[in-house]
């Protein structure tokens, strides 16, 4: 069965979730997004340029991210910066809540220890 290509369908594909998560606190350029994703995923997800920029273009088409009109002060003006949109914020929150429910269920079944 083919995977849904709609980046707004839950559960989110890992690159989409991690890109939105990376942009949830500040605008970033492509390499900054890739570095943030690698950090927040504990190195489990490394986005190559093809996956990163294809995902960003798709997410922009769906209104989840947008290009920042002006680069942040002191930034290299040749770099394209991205920010999350209100729809992107809604979606990343929905996915985080879905994941929290999964973790709670895993804890209830003693698959994961309960957090203190």
DSSP file (Angstrom, degrees, kcal/mol; ACC not computed):
  #  RESIDUE AA STRUCTURE BP1 BP2  ACC     N-H-->O    O-->H-N    N-H-->O    O-->H-N    TCO  KAPPA ALPHA  PHI   PSI    X-CA   Y-CA   Z-CA
    1    1 A X              0   0    0      0, 0.0     2,-0.1     0, 0.0     0, 0.0   0.000 360.0 360.0 360.0 130.3    0.0    0.0    0.0
    2    2 A X        -     0   0    0      1,-0.1     2,-0.2     3,-0.0     3,-0.0  -0.427 360.0-113.9 -72.4 140.8    1.4    3.4   -1.0
    3    3 A X        -     0   0    0     -2,-0.1     2,-0.1     1,-0.1    -1,-0.1  -0.526  36.2-102.5 -74.3 138.6    2.2    5.9    1.7
    4    4 A X        -     0   0    0     -2,-0.2    -1,-0.1     1,-0.2     5,-0.1  -0.409  24.7-154.7 -61.2 130.1    0.0    9.0    1.7
    5    5 A X        +     0   0    0     -2,-0.1     2,-0.6    -3,-0.0    -1,-0.2   0.490  61.0 112.2 -87.8  -2.1    2.1   11.9    0.2
    6    6 A X    >   -     0   0    0      1,-0.2     3,-1.6     2,-0.1    -2,-0.1  -0.599  57.9-155.8 -72.0 114.5    0.0   14.5    2.1
    7    7 A X  T 3  S+     0   0    0     -2,-0.6    -1,-0.2     1,-0.3     6,-0.1   0.601  89.5  61.7 -70.6  -6.7    2.4   16.0    4.7
    8    8 A X  T 3  S+     0   0    0      4,-0.1     2,-0.4     2,-0.1    -1,-0.3   0.483  78.8 106.6 -95.0  -2.4   -0.6   17.0    6.8
    9    9 A X  S <  S-     0   0    0     -3,-1.6     2,-0.3     2,-0.1     4,-0.2  -0.625  75.9 -96.7 -81.6 129.2   -1.9   13.4    7.4
   10   10 A X  S    S+     0   0    0     -2,-0.4     2,-0.1     2,-0.1    -2,-0.1  -0.667 107.1  50.7 -84.1 144.4   -1.3   12.0   10.8
   11   11 A X  S    S-     0   0    0     -2,-0.3    -2,-0.1     1,-0.1     2,-0.1   0.546  95.0-137.4 -70.4 145.1    0.9   10.2   11.7
   12   12 A X        -     0   0    0     -2,-0.1     2,-0.1    79,-0.1    -2,-0.1  -0.384  20.1-105.4 -69.2 146.6    3.4   12.7   10.2
   13   13 A X     >  -     0   0    0     -4,-0.2     4,-2.4    -6,-0.1     3,-0.4  -0.487  37.3-111.4 -65.1 144.7    6.3   11.3    8.3
   14   14 A X  H  > S+     0   0    0      1,-0.2     4,-2.7     2,-0.2     5,-0.3   0.869 115.3  51.5 -51.4 -45.0    9.5   11.6   10.5
   15   15 A X  H  > S+     0   0    0      1,-0.2     4,-2.3     2,-0.2    -1,-0.2   0.925 111.7  47.7 -60.4 -40.5   11.1   14.3    8.3
   16   16 A X  H  > S+     0   0    0     -3,-0.4     4,-2.4     2,-0.2     5,-0.2   0.945 114.0  46.3 -64.2 -47.9    8.0   16.5    8.4
   17   17 A X  H  X S+     0   0    0     -4,-2.4     4,-2.6     1,-0.2    -2,-0.2   0.938 115.4  45.5 -60.1 -47.5    7.6   16.2   12.1
   18   18 A X  H  X S+     0   0    0     -4,-2.7     4,-2.3    -5,-0.2    -1,-0.2   0.847 111.6  51.4 -70.3 -33.3   11.2   16.9   12.9
   19   19 A X  H  X S+     0   0    0     -4,-2.3     4,-1.9    -5,-0.3    -1,-0.2   0.939 112.6  46.3 -66.1 -45.7   11.4   19.8   10.5
   20   20 A X  H  X S+     0   0    0     -4,-2.4     4,-0.7    -5,-0.2    -2,-0.2   0.915 112.7  50.7 -61.5 -41.6    8.3   21.4   12.1
   21   21 A X  H >< S+     0   0    0     -4,-2.6     3,-0.8    -5,-0.2     4,-0.3   0.909 109.0  51.3 -61.8 -42.0    9.8   20.7   15.5
   22   22 A X  H >< S+     0   0    0     -4,-2.3     3,-0.6     1,-0.2     4,-0.4   0.867 113.7  44.5 -62.4 -36.6   13.1   22.3   14.5
   23   23 A X  H 3< S+     0   0    0     -4,-1.9    61,-0.7     1,-0.2    -1,-0.2   0.491  88.9  90.5 -87.2  -3.0   11.2   25.4   13.3
   24   24 A X  T << S+     0   0    0     -3,-0.8    -1,-0.2    -4,-0.7    -2,-0.1   0.722  96.2  33.5 -68.6 -20.0    8.9   25.6   16.4
   25   25 A X  S <  S-     0   0    0     -3,-0.6     2,-0.3     1,-0.3    -1,-0.2   0.666 128.7 -11.1-109.5 -19.7   11.3   27.9   18.3
   26   26 A X  S    S-     0   0    0     -4,-0.4    -1,-0.3    56,-0.0     2,-0.2  -0.983  73.3 -84.6-169.7 162.9   12.9   30.0   15.6
   27   27 A X        -     0   0    0     -2,-0.3     2,-0.3    -3,-0.1    56,-0.2  -0.525  48.9-178.7 -73.8 143.8   13.5   30.6   11.9
   28   28 A X  E     -A   82   0A   0     54,-1.7    54,-3.1    -2,-0.2     2,-0.2  -0.962  25.2-122.7-141.6 156.9   16.3   28.5   10.4
   29   29 A X  E  >  -A   81   0A   0     -2,-0.3     4,-2.5    52,-0.3     3,-0.3  -0.489  47.3 -89.9 -90.6 171.4   18.1   28.0    7.1
   30   30 A X  H  > S+     0   0    0     50,-0.7     4,-2.5     1,-0.2     5,-0.2   0.883 126.2  45.1 -52.1 -50.7   18.3   24.6    5.5
   31   31 A X  H  > S+     0   0    0      1,-0.2     4,-2.3     2,-0.2    -1,-0.2   0.859 112.8  53.1 -65.1 -33.8   21.6   23.5    7.1
   32   32 A X  H  > S+     0   0    0     -3,-0.3     4,-2.3     2,-0.2    -1,-0.2   0.890 109.0  49.3 -65.7 -39.3   20.4   24.8   10.5
   33   33 A X  H  X S+     0   0    0     -4,-2.5     4,-2.8     2,-0.2     5,-0.2   0.946 110.9  49.6 -63.2 -48.0   17.2   22.7   10.1
   34   34 A X  H  X S+     0   0    0     -4,-2.5     4,-2.2     1,-0.2    13,-0.3   0.902 112.4  47.6 -58.8 -42.5   19.2   19.6    9.2
   35   35 A X  H  X S+     0   0    0     -4,-2.3     4,-2.1     2,-0.2    -1,-0.2   0.906 112.3  49.2 -65.7 -41.6   21.6   20.1   12.2
   36   36 A X  H  X S+     0   0    0     -4,-2.3     4,-3.0     2,-0.2     5,-0.2   0.899 110.7  50.7 -64.6 -41.3   18.6   20.7   14.6
   37   37 A X  H  X S+     0   0    0     -4,-2.8     4,-1.9     1,-0.2     6,-0.3   0.923 110.1  49.4 -62.6 -44.6   16.8   17.6   13.3
   38   38 A X  H  <>S+     0   0    0     -4,-2.2     5,-2.8    -5,-0.2     6,-0.2   0.903 114.8  45.6 -61.9 -40.4   20.0   15.5   13.8
   39   39 A X  H ><5S+     0   0    0     -4,-2.1     3,-1.6     3,-0.2    -2,-0.2   0.956 114.4  45.0 -67.1 -51.5   20.3   16.8   17.4
   40   40 A X  H 3<5S+     0   0    0     -4,-3.0    -1,-0.2     1,-0.3    -2,-0.2   0.741 113.0  51.7 -70.5 -21.3   16.7   16.5   18.5
   41   41 A X  T ><5S-     0   0    0     -4,-1.9     3,-1.5    -5,-0.2    -1,-0.3   0.378 113.0-117.6 -92.2   5.5   16.5   13.0   17.0
   42   42 A X  T < 5S-     0   0    0     -3,-1.6    -3,-0.2     1,-0.3    -2,-0.1   0.798  71.3 -57.3  65.0  27.4   19.6   11.9   18.8
   43   43 A X  T 3 <S+     0   0    0     -5,-2.8    -1,-0.3    -6,-0.3    -4,-0.1   0.440 114.8 115.1  83.9  -0.6   21.3   11.2   15.5
   44   44 A X  S <  S+     0   0    0     -3,-1.5     2,-0.5    -6,-0.2    -2,-0.1   0.755  74.5  45.7 -74.0 -23.5   18.6    8.8   14.4
   45   45 A X        +     0   0    0     -8,-0.3     2,-0.6    -7,-0.2    -2,-0.2  -0.952  62.3 177.3-127.6 113.2   17.4   11.0   11.6
   46   46 A X        -     0   0    0     -2,-0.5     2,-0.7    -3,-0.1   -11,-0.1  -0.967  19.8-148.2-113.3 117.8   19.9   12.7    9.2
   47   47 A X        -     0   0    0     -2,-0.6     2,-0.1   -13,-0.3    -9,-0.1  -0.768   8.0-151.6 -90.9 117.6   18.3   14.7    6.4
   48   48 A X     >  -     0   0    0     -2,-0.7     4,-2.8     1,-0.1     5,-0.2  -0.369  34.2 -99.9 -75.4 165.5   20.2   14.8    3.2
   49   49 A X  H  > S+     0   0    0      1,-0.2     4,-2.6     2,-0.2     5,-0.4   0.875 121.1  52.8 -57.7 -39.8   19.7   17.8    1.0
   50   50 A X  H  > S+     0   0    0      2,-0.2     4,-2.0     1,-0.2     5,-0.2   0.947 114.2  40.5 -61.9 -49.6   17.3   16.1   -1.3
   51   51 A X  H  > S+     0   0    0      2,-0.2     4,-2.4     3,-0.2     5,-0.2   0.921 117.3  50.0 -64.9 -44.4   15.0   15.0    1.5
   52   52 A X  H  X S+     0   0    0     -4,-2.8     4,-2.5     1,-0.2    -2,-0.2   0.959 116.6  37.3 -61.3 -54.4   15.3   18.3    3.3
   53   53 A X  H  X S+     0   0    0     -4,-2.6     4,-2.1     2,-0.2    -1,-0.2   0.830 116.4  52.2 -74.6 -30.9   14.6   20.6    0.4
   54   54 A X  H  X S+     0   0    0     -4,-2.0     4,-2.2    -5,-0.4    -1,-0.2   0.923 112.7  46.9 -65.6 -43.4   11.9   18.3   -1.2
   55   55 A X  H  X S+     0   0    0     -4,-2.4     4,-2.9    -5,-0.2    -2,-0.2   0.918 111.8  50.2 -63.4 -44.7   10.1   18.2    2.2
   56   56 A X  H  X S+     0   0    0     -4,-2.5     4,-2.5     2,-0.2    -1,-0.2   0.905 111.1  48.8 -61.5 -42.0   10.4   22.0    2.7
   57   57 A X  H  X S+     0   0    0     -4,-2.1     4,-2.1     2,-0.2    -1,-0.2   0.924 114.1  45.7 -64.4 -43.5    9.0   22.6   -0.8
   58   58 A X  H  X S+     0   0    0     -4,-2.2     4,-1.4     2,-0.2    -2,-0.2   0.916 113.6  49.2 -64.2 -43.8    6.1   20.2   -0.1
   59   59 A X  H  <>S+     0   0    0     -4,-2.9     5,-3.0     1,-0.2     6,-0.7   0.869 110.2  51.1 -65.7 -36.9    5.4   21.7    3.3
   60   60 A X  H ><5S+     0   0    0     -4,-2.5     3,-1.3     1,-0.2    -1,-0.2   0.900 106.5  54.7 -66.0 -39.9    5.5   25.2    1.9
   61   61 A X  H 3<5S+     0   0    0     -4,-2.1    -1,-0.2     1,-0.3    -2,-0.2   0.819 110.5  46.5 -62.7 -30.3    2.9   24.2   -0.8
   62   62 A X  T 3<5S-     0   0    0     -4,-1.4    -1,-0.3    -5,-0.1    -2,-0.2   0.383 118.5-112.6 -92.3   2.1    0.6   22.9    2.0
   63   63 A X  T < 5S+     0   0    0     -3,-1.3    25,-0.4    -4,-0.2    24,-0.4   0.748  83.7 119.5  76.8  24.3    1.1   26.1    4.1
   64   64 A X  S   <S+     0   0    0     -5,-3.0    21,-2.4     1,-0.2     2,-0.3   0.775  80.4  14.3 -90.8 -29.7    3.0   24.5    7.0
   65   65 A X  E     -B   84   0A   0     -6,-0.7     2,-0.3    19,-0.3    19,-0.2  -0.922  67.2-163.3-136.6 162.3    6.2   26.5    6.5
   66   66 A X  E     -B   83   0A   0     17,-2.4    17,-2.5    -2,-0.3     2,-0.3  -0.989  28.9-102.8-145.7 155.6    7.1   29.7    4.7
   67   67 A X  E     -B   82   0A   0     -2,-0.3     2,-0.3    15,-0.2    15,-0.3  -0.599  40.7-117.1 -76.0 135.4   10.2   31.4    3.5
   68   68 A X        -     0   0    0     13,-3.0    13,-0.4    -2,-0.3    -1,-0.1  -0.589  17.2-138.1 -73.6 131.7   11.1   34.4    5.7
   69   69 A X  S    S+     0   0    0     -2,-0.3     2,-0.4     1,-0.1    -1,-0.1   0.885  86.7  27.7 -61.2 -41.1   11.0   37.6    3.6
   70   70 A X  S    S-     0   0    0     -3,-0.0    -1,-0.1    10,-0.0     3,-0.1  -0.963  88.4-113.2-124.8 141.0   14.2   39.0    5.2
   71   71 A X        -     0   0    0     -2,-0.4     3,-0.1     1,-0.1     6,-0.1  -0.383  45.6 -94.3 -65.4 146.6   17.1   37.1    6.6
   72   72 A X    >   -     0   0    0      1,-0.1     3,-2.3     4,-0.1    -1,-0.1  -0.248  58.8 -77.6 -58.0 152.7   17.6   37.6   10.4
   73   73 A X  T 3  S+     0   0    0      1,-0.3    -1,-0.1    -3,-0.1     3,-0.1  -0.258 119.7  15.0 -56.2 132.8   20.1   40.3   11.3
   74   74 A X  T 3  S+     0   0    0      1,-0.3    -1,-0.3    -3,-0.1     2,-0.2   0.412  98.7 128.5  83.7  -1.1   23.7   39.3   10.9
   75   75 A X  S <  S-     0   0    0     -3,-2.3     2,-0.5     1,-0.1    -1,-0.3  -0.494  73.8 -94.0 -86.8 157.1   22.7   36.3    8.8
   76   76 A X    >   -     0   0    0     -2,-0.2     3,-1.8     1,-0.2    -4,-0.1  -0.575  32.0-147.2 -66.8 116.9   24.1   35.4    5.4
   77   77 A X  T 3  S+     0   0    0     -2,-0.5    -1,-0.2     1,-0.3    -6,-0.1   0.648  93.0  67.0 -66.7 -13.6   21.7   37.0    2.9
   78   78 A X  T 3  S+     0   0    0      2,-0.1    -1,-0.3    -7,-0.0     2,-0.3   0.685  85.6  88.2 -78.0 -17.4   22.3   34.2    0.4
   79   79 A X  S <  S-     0   0    0     -3,-1.8     2,-0.6   -50,-0.0    -4,-0.0  -0.594  76.5-132.8 -84.9 143.4   20.7   31.7    2.7
   80   80 A X        -     0   0    0     -2,-0.3   -50,-0.7    -9,-0.1     2,-0.3  -0.845  22.0-154.7 -95.2 124.1   16.9   31.1    2.6
   81   81 A X  E     -A   29   0A   0     -2,-0.6   -13,-3.0   -13,-0.4     2,-0.3  -0.773   5.9-157.9-101.4 145.5   15.4   31.0    6.0
   82   82 A X  E     -AB  28  67A   0    -54,-3.1   -54,-1.7    -2,-0.3     2,-0.3  -0.872   6.8-170.6-120.6 151.9   12.1   29.2    6.9
   83   83 A X  E     - B   0  66A   0    -17,-2.5   -17,-2.4    -2,-0.3     2,-0.2  -0.970  28.5-106.9-137.9 156.7    9.6   29.6    9.6
   84   84 A X  E     - B   0  65A   0    -61,-0.7   -19,-0.3    -2,-0.3     2,-0.2  -0.543  31.6-139.9 -79.3 145.8    6.6   27.6   10.8
   85   85 A X     >  -     0   0    0    -21,-2.4     4,-2.6    -2,-0.2     5,-0.2  -0.535  30.5 -99.8 -97.1 169.0    3.1   28.8   10.0
   86   86 A X  H  > S+     0   0    0      1,-0.2     4,-2.3     2,-0.2     5,-0.1   0.881 127.2  51.5 -56.3 -37.4    0.1   28.7   12.4
   87   87 A X  H  > S+     0   0    0    -24,-0.4     4,-2.2     2,-0.2    -1,-0.2   0.896 109.1  50.2 -66.7 -38.9   -1.1   25.6   10.5
   88   88 A X  H  > S+     0   0    0    -25,-0.4     4,-2.7   -24,-0.3     5,-0.2   0.894 109.8  50.9 -63.2 -40.5    2.3   24.0   10.9
   89   89 A X  H  X S+     0   0    0     -4,-2.6     4,-2.0     2,-0.2    -2,-0.2   0.911 110.1  49.6 -63.1 -42.6    2.2   24.8   14.7
   90   90 A X  H  X S+     0   0    0     -4,-2.3     4,-2.2    -5,-0.2    -2,-0.2   0.916 113.4  46.9 -61.5 -42.7   -1.2   23.2   14.9
   91   91 A X  H  X S+     0   0    0     -4,-2.2     4,-2.3     2,-0.2    -2,-0.2   0.914 110.8  48.6 -69.1 -44.2    0.0   20.1   13.1
   92   92 A X  H  X S+     0   0    0     -4,-2.7     4,-2.3     1,-0.2    -1,-0.2   0.871 112.4  51.0 -65.1 -34.8    3.2   19.6   15.1
   93   93 A X  H  X S+     0   0    0     -4,-2.0     4,-2.6    -5,-0.2    -2,-0.2   0.923 109.1  50.4 -65.4 -44.4    1.2   20.0   18.3
   94   94 A X  H  X S+     0   0    0     -4,-2.2     4,-2.1     1,-0.2    -2,-0.2   0.903 112.7  46.4 -61.2 -41.6   -1.3   17.4   17.2
   95   95 A X  H  X S+     0   0    0     -4,-2.3     4,-2.6     2,-0.2    -1,-0.2   0.902 111.3  51.2 -68.9 -40.3    1.4   15.0   16.3
   96   96 A X  H  X S+     0   0    0     -4,-2.3     4,-2.3     2,-0.2    -2,-0.2   0.902 111.1  48.9 -62.7 -40.2    3.2   15.6   19.6
   97   97 A X  H  X S+     0   0    0     -4,-2.6     4,-1.9     2,-0.2    -1,-0.2   0.896 110.4  51.1 -65.3 -39.6    0.0   14.9   21.5
   98   98 A X  H  X S+     0   0    0     -4,-2.1     4,-1.7     1,-0.2    -2,-0.2   0.926 111.5  47.3 -62.2 -44.6   -0.5   11.7   19.5
   99   99 A X  H  X S+     0   0    0     -4,-2.6     4,-2.5     1,-0.2    -2,-0.2   0.869 108.1  55.6 -65.1 -36.8    3.0   10.6   20.4
  100  100 A X  H  X S+     0   0    0     -4,-2.3     4,-2.6     1,-0.2    -1,-0.2   0.887 106.4  51.2 -63.0 -38.4    2.4   11.5   24.0
  101  101 A X  H  X S+     0   0    0     -4,-1.9     4,-2.1     2,-0.2    -1,-0.2   0.891 109.4  50.5 -64.8 -38.5   -0.7    9.2   24.1
  102  102 A X  H  X S+     0   0    0     -4,-1.7     4,-2.3     2,-0.2    -2,-0.2   0.924 111.4  47.6 -64.3 -44.2    1.4    6.4   22.6
  103  103 A X  H  X S+     0   0    0     -4,-2.5     4,-2.4     2,-0.2    -2,-0.2   0.912 110.2  52.6 -63.3 -42.7    4.1    6.8   25.2
  104  104 A X  H  X S+     0   0    0     -4,-2.6     4,-2.4     1,-0.2    -1,-0.2   0.894 110.2  48.5 -60.3 -39.9    1.4    6.9   28.0
  105  105 A X  H  X S+     0   0    0     -4,-2.1     4,-1.6     2,-0.2    -1,-0.2   0.900 109.8  51.5 -67.2 -40.4    0.0    3.6   26.7
  106  106 A X  H  <>S+     0   0    0     -4,-2.3     5,-3.0     1,-0.2     6,-1.2   0.881 111.7  47.8 -63.3 -37.2    3.5    2.1   26.6
  107  107 A X  H ><5S+     0   0    0     -4,-2.4     3,-1.6     4,-0.2    -2,-0.2   0.900 108.5  53.7 -68.7 -40.8    4.0    3.2   30.2
  108  108 A X  H 3<5S+     0   0    0     -4,-2.4    -1,-0.2     1,-0.3    -2,-0.2   0.820 110.9  47.1 -63.0 -30.0    0.6    1.8   31.2
  109  109 A X  T 3<5S-     0   0    0     -4,-1.6    -1,-0.3    -5,-0.1    -2,-0.2   0.291 116.6-115.8 -94.1   9.0    1.6   -1.6   29.7
  110  110 A X  T < 5S+     0   0    0     -3,-1.6    -3,-0.2     2,-0.3    -2,-0.1   0.753  83.2 122.1  61.4  27.7    5.0   -1.5   31.4
  111  111 A X  S   <S+     0   0    0     -5,-3.0     2,-0.4     1,-0.2    -4,-0.2   0.824  81.9  26.0 -81.3 -35.6    6.9   -1.3   28.1
  112  112 A X  S    S-     0   0    0     -6,-1.2    -2,-0.3    -9,-0.2    -1,-0.2  -0.947  95.4-107.6-121.9 145.6    8.4    2.0   29.3
  113  113 A X        -     0   0    0     -2,-0.4     2,-0.1    -3,-0.1    -6,-0.1  -0.473  40.6-105.4 -69.8 145.9    9.0    3.0   32.8
  114  114 A X        -     0   0    0     -7,-0.2     2,-0.2    -2,-0.1    -1,-0.1  -0.465  38.4-114.3 -67.5 141.7    6.7    5.8   34.1
  115  115 A X              0   0    0     -2,-0.1    -1,-0.1     1,-0.1    -3,-0.0  -0.482 360.0 360.0 -78.4 150.4    8.5    9.1   34.4
  116  116 A X              0   0    0     -2,-0.2    -1,-0.1     0, 0.0    -2,-0.0   0.443 360.0 360.0 -86.4 360.0    9.0   10.6   37.8
